[in-house]
Amino acid sequence: MTVSANKSDSPDPSPGAGESYVIGVDFGTLSGRALVVRVRDGAELASATHEYRHGVMDEVLAATGEPLPPDWALQDPRDYVHVLQHAVPAAIQRAGIDPAQVIGIGTDFTACTVLPVLRDGTPLCTLPDLAGRPHAYVKLWKHHAAQPHADRINALAEQRGEPWLARYGGKISSEWQFAKGLQLLEEDPEIYRRAERWIEAADWIIWQLCGTETRNACTAGYKGIYQDGHYPERDFLAALNPDFAGFADDKLAHPVAQLGTLAGRLTAEAAGWTGLPEGIAVAVGNVDAHVTPPAANAIAPGQMVAIMGTSTCHVMNATGLAEVAGMCGAVHGGIVAGLWGYEAGQSGVGDIFAWLVEHAVPPAYVEEASRRGISLFALLSEEAAEQPAGAHGLIALDWLSGNRSVLVDHFLSGAIVGLTLATRAPEIYRALVEATAFGTRVIIDAFAETGTVAVTELVIAGGLVKDPFVMQVYADVLRRPLSLITSDQGPALGSAIHAAVAAGAYPAVPAAAAAMGGKREAVYQPDRASADVYDELYAEYVRLHDYFGRGPNEVMHRLRAIRDLSLIHIS
């Protein structure tokens, strides 16, 4: 168990006797962070982070040591409760406030992170007889083993002309509720039968806090195919598998609550975990990306917020509905009430850079970084920044974790073209950074092609905002200025903003965002000479993107099939 605490550098963050505070808790991929925020102006007093003991189980199941198949990614939900028990009290203690001054708590989660539970919310993996069953655990957002099931859902929806398919750019993802639910049914029918609820972790943690089951509009709309007040029809689900007909009615059915509203009141048990007063407001759950625009006060139509971390999620509001190729969804009220919220994304960004650092950098670079007392990331960024655009002669495809937008295919894989014996690690690193920027440009171009939901401002949030090299590459590749969120902890601040609204401190999310959120405009400007080179490289990227991702060459799918067959033979 690790808890780390950080003091905020917000202006005058000192506690005051007459002030009110809210708690935002951001549940990430490897840890959860609690943030103490002043209601009046969004000043961040302190935060604390608790790392999940089980982390991500993508190789073996922790309870048994059993090897997991390819593309699996599981978690243990008890780790999420430990965040409430450790990070929240630590943040309050660090902030130096009286817990009685806290009026509400809000949370966000990675999505789609789903788990099977009993009718009372008990996770199936905590039942002694099911502890050794992988399908009883949380399936993390980057569990991509349901791709064949997503392919079947997409093919059937297209064949039948299901109207909801266009709301998702023509394809739903293997990451989402229905694909993972169908995988559960067909690979472990007993677990499927015993699961009385199939629920997002974003909603499950709210259940633990206030004792009330809720379903939030964000995950329901973007990850649960909930459109125009209902899920896909029973006959559609039955055509996938007769035993799947009641999936939505039996395991998802529950009123969908709007963002920023009150889910319930903190229970005595949760008050004991957190050290917060029993009965304070608990906001309806939300997604890490979708709570971030209010934290940046970037919720006007056309303001796209890119939350850049292990993956990148691109979210923005618009006044009307349009079909955007490969988007993750268009949901009315999906970010703020009264507007259409759009989402797209890249399933691997920081994870790709981490792969290179962990597996493909020679010892000499490691030794140099250690000698200078800097991270290996910082050293690679420093050396890559010294190269002019195009000097490495490389083009990479940023699909090491598949493609979320616009191809929606997690069985695609990465590629680097142009390698020679003279290629060095910083050049490969630069090519991978550029590839992720090209991937974002594909997404922005897809929005622009609609003619109605063009991006007018790009605001960056997430951990990668701290790397000037990465930010400058993005500005150059995208040929547009980059604004930066003011907070280092956008999702947690966004959750705190929603808590303030749920507690009645503000009438609605826009008012709270204006008072508590903020951004710095146009911090990075594109370099014209580099942008000219990137226009040429982007054209080559698009050629490779379409050749491998849209056909005619299916080599990536064939390679994966050969790999999977070989692994089956080994096991």
Secondary structure as GFF3:
##gff-version 3
##sequence-region A 1 571
A	DSSP	beta_strand	3	7	.	.	.	ID=ss1
A	DSSP	beta_strand	21	27	.	.	.	ID=ss2
A	DSSP	beta_strand	31	38	.	.	.	ID=ss3
A	DSSP	beta_strand	44	51	.	.	.	ID=ss4
A	DSSP	beta_strand	74	75	.	.	.	ID=ss5
A	DSSP	alpha_helix	78	95	.	.	.	ID=ss6
A	DSSP	three_ten_helix	99	101	.	.	.	ID=ss7
A	DSSP	beta_strand	102	109	.	.	.	ID=ss8
A	DSSP	beta_strand	114	117	.	.	.	ID=ss9
A	DSSP	three_ten_helix	124	126	.	.	.	ID=ss10
A	DSSP	three_ten_helix	128	130	.	.	.	ID=ss11
A	DSSP	three_ten_helix	134	136	.	.	.	ID=ss12
A	DSSP	beta_strand	138	139	.	.	.	ID=ss13
A	DSSP	alpha_helix	147	160	.	.	.	ID=ss14
A	DSSP	three_ten_helix	163	168	.	.	.	ID=ss15
A	DSSP	alpha_helix	177	187	.	.	.	ID=ss16
A	DSSP	alpha_helix	189	194	.	.	.	ID=ss17
A	DSSP	beta_strand	197	200	.	.	.	ID=ss18
A	DSSP	alpha_helix	201	210	.	.	.	ID=ss19
A	DSSP	beta_strand	215	216	.	.	.	ID=ss20
A	DSSP	alpha_helix	217	223	.	.	.	ID=ss21
A	DSSP	alpha_helix	234	240	.	.	.	ID=ss22
A	DSSP	three_ten_helix	242	244	.	.	.	ID=ss23
A	DSSP	alpha_helix	247	247	.	.	.	ID=ss24
A	DSSP	pi_helix	248	252	.	.	.	ID=ss25
A	DSSP	beta_strand	256	257	.	.	.	ID=ss26
A	DSSP	beta_strand	262	265	.	.	.	ID=ss27
A	DSSP	alpha_helix	268	274	.	.	.	ID=ss28
A	DSSP	beta_strand	281	283	.	.	.	ID=ss29
A	DSSP	alpha_helix	292	295	.	.	.	ID=ss30
A	DSSP	beta_strand	303	308	.	.	.	ID=ss31
A	DSSP	beta_strand	312	318	.	.	.	ID=ss32
A	DSSP	beta_strand	329	332	.	.	.	ID=ss33
A	DSSP	beta_strand	340	346	.	.	.	ID=ss34
A	DSSP	alpha_helix	350	359	.	.	.	ID=ss35
A	DSSP	alpha_helix	363	372	.	.	.	ID=ss36
A	DSSP	alpha_helix	376	385	.	.	.	ID=ss37
A	DSSP	beta_strand	395	397	.	.	.	ID=ss38
A	DSSP	beta_strand	415	417	.	.	.	ID=ss39
A	DSSP	alpha_helix	425	448	.	.	.	ID=ss40
A	DSSP	beta_strand	457	461	.	.	.	ID=ss41
A	DSSP	three_ten_helix	463	466	.	.	.	ID=ss42
A	DSSP	alpha_helix	468	478	.	.	.	ID=ss43
A	DSSP	beta_strand	482	485	.	.	.	ID=ss44
A	DSSP	alpha_helix	490	502	.	.	.	ID=ss45
A	DSSP	alpha_helix	509	516	.	.	.	ID=ss46
A	DSSP	beta_strand	519	524	.	.	.	ID=ss47
A	DSSP	alpha_helix	528	549	.	.	.	ID=ss48
A	DSSP	alpha_helix	555	570	.	.	.	ID=ss49
###
